[in-house]
């Protein structure tokens, strides 16, 4: 049986443990920041309480980025339809102004000819 001294185990385990702690702290900080910005209290508390070595914050950030992509595409669709509506309103207003001016001109010309 191979005997490994305890100090050797601690010597090799400490850098791995330190890396995992830093990894978790970085991802947790980013996810907590995003959850706080969006005022998602329950997600903030869950991420804060549970230590999952960065898995929970990474999953939250991935799901959050998918939600943002869906929101931006729906916003783009809304903005393009809104632009089309504005263009249509402008064109109908423009047409109404042109016809109103033409009718005024024709009524003035009728008055002058009489």
TANORDA-V339100 format. One line per field, one symbol per residue. phi: phi as a letter, one per 20 degrees, with the letter a starting at -180 (. if undefined). A space follows every 10 residues. Layout:
phi = ???
This chain:
phi = .eddffffff fefgffffff ffgfffffff fffffffele fffgffffee edlnffffff ffffffffff ffffffffff ffffffffff ffffffffff ffffffffff fffe
